[in-house]
Amino acid sequence: MWWVVVEEQRGGGDARAWNVTKTKPAGADRDHADEVARRLAFSHEPVHPSAVKERKVLRVGDGYLVIATGRTQTFHFRVTLGETVAEPA
């Protein structure tokens, strides 16, 4: 089973930390999961900036890095593919 995970920064200043903000099941097919992740990279509304004026989506490894520019600042978030792994016997 494939999953799509969105990670983005929350908080401000020294309290800023990376958090998983969304998980979405994406089925058993990796190509389908990648398409789900690609669509989410273009449609996800991040916490920061509150209003995205420009979005640059880059394919990196097993997912996408999204650079989101707001009115005064630029932030980024990751949309990553992950496959459920069974515990070893």
TORVEXMI-582333 format. One line per 10 residues: number of its first residue (from 1); their letters; for each residue x, y, z of N, C-alpha, C, O. Coordinates in pm, 1 decimal, m for minus. Each point is the difference from the previous one (the first is absolute). Example, Ala and Ser with C-alpha at 12.3 -4.5 7.8 and 13.67 -1.06 7.14 Angstrom:
1	AS	1319.0/m569.0/780.0/m89.0/119.0/0.0/90.0/120.0/0.0/103.6/m1.9/66.5 ~ m138.6/106.9/m138.5/82.0/119.0/6.0/m77.0/109.0/73.0/50.9/110.8/16.9;
% end
This chain:
1	MWWVVVEEQR	84.6/m117.5/0.0/m84.6/117.5/0.0/89.3/124.1/0.0/91.4/11.6/81.7 ~ m118.2/79.7/m172.7/73.5/125.5/m8.7/m76.6/110.6/70.5/m123.0/1.5/2.3 ~ 198.6/90.7/54.8/m55.1/118.0/67.5/67.9/124.2/m53.8/114.8/m4.6/m44.0 ~ m186.4/115.2/47.8/56.7/131.0/m31.0/0.1/78.8/130.1/m101.3/7.7/69.5 ~ 216.5/50.7/m37.7/18.0/72.0/126.2/42.5/143.6/m30.6/90.1/22.6/m80.8 ~ m154.8/73.9/145.2/39.3/140.8/m10.6/68.1/39.7/129.7/m54.4/m19.5/108.6 ~ 174.4/75.6/m121.2/73.9/51.4/115.3/22.9/148.8/m22.9/40.2/42.0/m108.6 ~ m66.3/37.4/212.5/25.5/143.2/m11.0/38.2/57.0/135.2/m19.7/m63.3/103.7 ~ 74.4/183.4/m106.3/41.6/63.8/123.4/m119.0/65.3/67.8/m85.4/61.6/m63.9 ~ 82.6/m77.3/196.7/m101.9/64.5/82.9/72.1/81.0/105.9/116.7/m25.1/30.3;
11	GGGDARAWNV	m186.6/121.9/25.5/59.2/83.2/104.2/85.4/110.2/m59.3/8.3/15.3/m121.8 ~ 55.2/61.4/209.6/83.0/109.7/m46.2/125.9/12.7/84.1/7.6/m51.5/111.6 ~ 90.1/120.3/m166.6/124.6/23.6/72.0/67.4/m129.1/41.6/10.2/m93.7/m79.1 ~ 36.1/88.6/204.3/67.4/m118.9/52.4/m94.8/m117.7/18.5/44.7/m113.8/13.8 ~ m175.3/139.9/m13.3/m98.8/m106.2/19.6/m41.5/m65.4/m132.4/m85.3/m88.7/m0.4 ~ 143.7/130.8/m110.1/m36.3/m55.3/m130.1/48.7/m144.9/m8.5/114.9/m30.0/32.4 ~ m203.7/m58.8/m76.5/33.8/m142.2/m9.2/m73.1/m61.1/m119.1/m105.9/48.1/m40.5 ~ 164.1/m155.7/m15.8/m63.1/m74.0/m107.4/m105.4/m92.6/58.9/24.2/m66.4/100.9 ~ m140.2/62.3/m163.6/m108.8/m86.2/44.4/m66.4/m65.5/m119.9/m5.7/58.1/m108.4 ~ m44.1/m179.0/128.2/m85.8/m62.9/m99.7/m136.7/65.3/13.9/m61.8/m6.7/106.3;
21	TKTKPAGADR	14.8/69.3/m212.2/m128.2/70.3/6.9/m111.1/m70.2/m76.9/m117.6/33.7/14.4 ~ 156.1/m132.6/m97.4/m103.4/m72.9/m74.3/55.0/m135.9/m40.4/115.1/m10.5/m42.2 ~ m196.1/m92.9/54.9/31.5/m131.8/m55.3/m119.4/m43.9/m82.9/m115.2/20.8/38.1 ~ 144.4/m81.4/m151.3/m107.8/m38.5/m90.0/31.4/m137.5/m58.6/104.1/m17.2/m63.3 ~ m192.2/m80.7/83.3/23.5/m130.2/m62.6/m6.8/14.4/m151.8/m85.3/71.6/m52.5 ~ 176.8/m141.0/m18.5/7.3/18.4/m144.9/m2.6/m131.2/m76.9/35.9/m2.5/m117.7 ~ m77.7/m106.9/181.7/m18.3/m126.3/m70.5/125.3/m84.0/m11.0/103.5/31.3/58.7 ~ m114.8/m139.3/m135.5/107.3/m97.8/m11.0/95.3/28.0/m115.6/106.8/m60.7/m7.1 ~ m142.7/150.4/m83.0/79.2/27.2/m119.1/85.8/125.2/19.5/m52.2/107.4/29.8 ~ 184.8/m121.8/m46.8/91.0/112.0/23.7/m24.6/115.3/m97.5/5.1/116.3/40.0;
31	DHADEVARRL	m31.6/m146.6/m166.5/m24.4/106.7/m97.5/m123.0/81.4/37.5/m0.8/122.4/m12.7 ~ m102.8/m191.0/58.8/m119.8/72.0/45.2/32.6/86.5/121.8/m45.0/114.3/9.3 ~ 123.6/m169.3/84.3/38.3/76.0/119.5/79.2/124.5/m38.1/m18.2/106.3/59.3 ~ 106.5/m119.8/m158.9/77.3/115.9/m45.0/m91.6/106.2/m59.6/21.2/119.3/21.4 ~ m121.6/m161.5/m95.0/m95.6/96.6/m56.4/m77.9/70.9/110.4/m24.1/120.4/m8.9 ~ m15.3/m193.8/112.7/m67.9/61.2/115.4/91.9/103.1/64.6/m43.8/110.1/33.5 ~ 171.3/m145.6/m15.9/96.8/91.7/61.7/20.8/123.7/m87.1/5.3/111.6/51.5 ~ 6.5/m130.3/m181.7/19.8/113.9/m91.5/m118.4/95.9/6.7/19.0/121.4/6.9 ~ m140.6/m174.8/m9.0/m118.3/86.0/9.4/m2.5/75.0/132.3/m34.7/118.0/4.9 ~ 71.9/m187.8/102.9/0.5/63.7/132.4/106.9/109.2/8.1/m20.4/101.5/66.5;
41	AFSHEPVHPS	133.5/m121.5/m133.5/104.7/102.8/m1.1/m52.5/130.6/m58.9/41.2/108.2/41.7 ~ m131.4/m118.3/m138.0/m55.1/120.1/m63.0/m124.5/53.9/70.3/m34.6/116.9/m17.6 ~ m33.2/m199.9/97.0/m127.6/45.2/59.3/4.2/25.3/150.5/m86.5/70.4/52.1 ~ 185.2/m126.1/19.3/5.5/14.8/145.8/13.9/146.5/39.4/83.1/72.0/m55.4 ~ m163.9/m28.4/150.5/8.7/135.5/53.1/81.2/m4.7/129.0/m51.7/m42.0/103.6 ~ 178.8/84.6/m108.1/85.5/m9.8/118.0/m39.1/99.7/108.4/m70.9/97.4/m25.1 ~ 119.0/m124.2/146.6/m21.5/92.2/111.4/66.3/133.4/m31.2/m60.1/105.8/19.4 ~ 184.3/m110.8/m68.0/74.9/120.9/m36.2/48.5/m14.5/m143.1/50.2/m106.4/m36.1 ~ m62.9/207.0/m45.0/m68.1/126.6/25.8/m151.5/m19.1/m3.4/m51.2/m95.3/m58.7 ~ m18.0/187.1/122.2/m146.3/m13.4/7.8/m66.3/16.1/m136.2/m107.2/m55.7/m23.8;
51	AVKERKVLRV	170.0/131.1/m65.4/m51.3/14.5/m136.4/116.6/m20.3/m96.3/89.5/84.0/m8.7 ~ m91.1/m195.5/m63.1/107.6/m31.9/m93.4/m19.3/80.4/m127.6/m103.5/m9.2/m66.0 ~ 205.1/88.4/32.2/m3.8/79.2/m124.1/68.4/m73.5/m114.4/m38.9/14.0/m115.9 ~ 141.8/m93.1/149.5/72.6/m76.9/m100.3/41.6/m132.9/60.7/35.8/m7.0/117.6 ~ m40.6/m97.7/m197.5/32.3/m135.1/45.8/95.3/m62.7/m101.7/m31.1/m7.5/m118.8 ~ 147.7/m37.5/166.9/96.0/m70.7/m85.0/7.8/m143.1/51.8/32.8/m22.2/116.5 ~ m62.8/m74.9/m202.6/m2.2/m140.5/39.4/119.7/m70.4/m64.2/16.9/1.7/m121.9 ~ 65.8/m63.7/206.9/119.6/m70.5/m46.2/m9.4/m146.8/38.6/m32.1/m32.4/114.3 ~ 60.1/m56.7/m209.3/4.5/m143.1/32.3/132.1/m27.0/70.1/106.2/36.9/m50.2 ~ m112.5/m101.0/165.8/120.0/m36.8/75.4/m20.3/m140.7/56.6/m96.3/m23.7/72.9;
61	GDGYLVIATG	184.5/m68.0/m105.1/m8.9/m135.2/54.0/m137.8/m60.9/m19.8/m49.4/m8.8/m112.4 ~ m12.5/m33.2/222.5/m132.8/m61.1/m3.4/m108.1/100.9/35.5/m83.5/m26.4/86.4 ~ 84.3/140.8/m151.7/m103.1/98.8/27.3/31.2/133.8/m63.2/65.3/8.7/m104.0 ~ m114.2/95.9/170.0/7.9/134.8/m55.6/35.8/99.3/109.7/m46.1/m11.9/113.5 ~ 128.6/109.5/m148.7/28.6/113.8/86.1/m74.0/117.1/m61.2/16.1/29.7/m118.4 ~ m97.7/37.2/199.7/m79.7/111.0/m50.1/48.8/128.0/66.6/1.4/10.7/122.6 ~ 38.5/86.5/m204.5/42.0/130.7/49.0/m118.6/93.1/m21.4/m40.3/27.8/m112.9 ~ m14.3/19.4/224.4/m121.6/81.4/m3.0/35.0/142.6/41.3/46.7/23.6/111.4 ~ m69.3/70.0/m201.3/29.7/140.0/25.8/m129.7/73.8/30.7/m97.8/m7.5/m74.3 ~ 100.5/79.2/186.6/m113.5/82.7/38.4/27.1/145.3/m33.1/86.1/31.3/m82.2;
71	RTQTFHFRVT	m159.5/56.1/146.2/15.4/142.8/m25.2/138.0/50.6/43.0/62.3/79.4/m70.4 ~ m14.8/m126.3/187.7/126.0/54.2/52.9/106.0/m105.3/29.3/116.3/35.5/19.2 ~ m152.0/m163.9/m15.0/95.6/m103.5/34.4/m18.8/m123.6/m85.7/m105.0/m20.3/m61.1 ~ 210.5/m63.0/57.8/m2.3/m125.8/m72.4/17.6/m114.4/99.2/86.3/5.7/87.6 ~ m168.1/m109.0/m101.8/5.4/m118.5/84.2/6.5/m121.9/m91.1/m9.9/12.4/m122.0 ~ 26.6/m129.4/181.2/m2.7/m121.7/m80.1/m63.8/m112.5/79.9/m3.2/1.9/123.0 ~ m47.5/m100.0/m196.9/m52.1/m122.0/61.4/32.5/m117.2/m90.5/32.5/17.9/m117.4 ~ m41.4/m139.4/173.3/32.5/m121.5/m73.3/m123.5/m88.4/m13.3/m80.3/m11.5/92.6 ~ 67.1/m49.4/m207.0/m103.0/m100.2/m24.5/76.4/m126.8/m37.8/66.1/m4.7/m103.8 ~ m75.4/m97.6/188.4/84.0/m118.7/m13.7/m83.7/m125.9/m13.9/m106.9/m11.6/59.9;
81	LGETVAEPA	156.3/m82.7/m139.4/m62.3/m132.3/m11.1/60.6/m92.3/103.7/120.6/4.0/24.5 ~ m202.3/m86.0/35.5/49.4/m101.6/93.0/m78.3/m127.7/m18.3/m120.4/2.9/m25.6 ~ 188.5/m114.4/38.8/m64.5/m130.2/m14.9/m3.6/m69.4/134.7/101.3/m6.6/69.5 ~ m217.1/m45.2/m32.4/m12.9/m74.6/124.4/91.1/m123.0/m6.0/2.5/m72.4/m99.5 ~ 71.2/50.8/207.1/93.7/m112.1/7.6/m42.4/m91.4/114.7/m27.6/46.7/110.5 ~ 22.6/m175.9/m137.2/m35.7/m96.8/102.4/115.4/m19.2/98.2/116.8/8.6/m37.9 ~ m149.4/m34.1/161.3/100.5/m27.0/102.2/68.7/m131.9/m31.8/m66.4/m97.4/m35.3 ~ 200.7/93.3/47.5/69.4/m125.8/m28.5/m42.6/m110.8/97.0/m32.4/25.6/116.0 ~ 33.4/m145.5/m165.4/m39.0/m115.1/83.2/110.1/m38.0/95.1/m15.2/m94.5/77.5;
% end
